[in-house]
């Protein structure tokens, strides 16, 4: 059975975008931290 699709809120996306802008971690590390696909994080920026 498939996992239910998740909808991320604006504050969650903002946290991910700010972490990506800082540039301390790679997209793969951020994706693991936020449990999101690596291609989603640049879209949040």
N, C-alpha and C positions, 0 to 999 in steps of 0.2 A: 504494500500500500504506500502511496506517495505521501510525502510530508506536506502539510497544509502550507499554502503560500503565505508569506509574511509581508505585512505592510509596515514600513519603517516611518516613524514620525519625524517631524521637522527637527526636533531637538537632537534626535539620534543622528540624523543626517548631518546636522551642523557640527556635531562632535567629530564625526568621521572626516568631514571636509577640513576642519581646523587641524586635525592630526595629519592629514595629507599635505596641507599647505606648509606645516612646520618642516616636513621633509626628514624627520628623525628616523622614520621607519620606511621600509619598502611597502609597495602596494600589497604584496603577499602577506607581509606581517600584519598590516592593518586589516586586511580581509579576515585573517584568522582571529584577530582581537575582536572585531565587530561582528564576526560570524556572517559575513556577507561575501558575495562573489567579487573578485578583484576588479572586474570591469565596472561595478556599481560605484565604487569610491570616486573615480574621476568624474563621473556624472554628477555626484553630489557637490563637487567643487563649483 
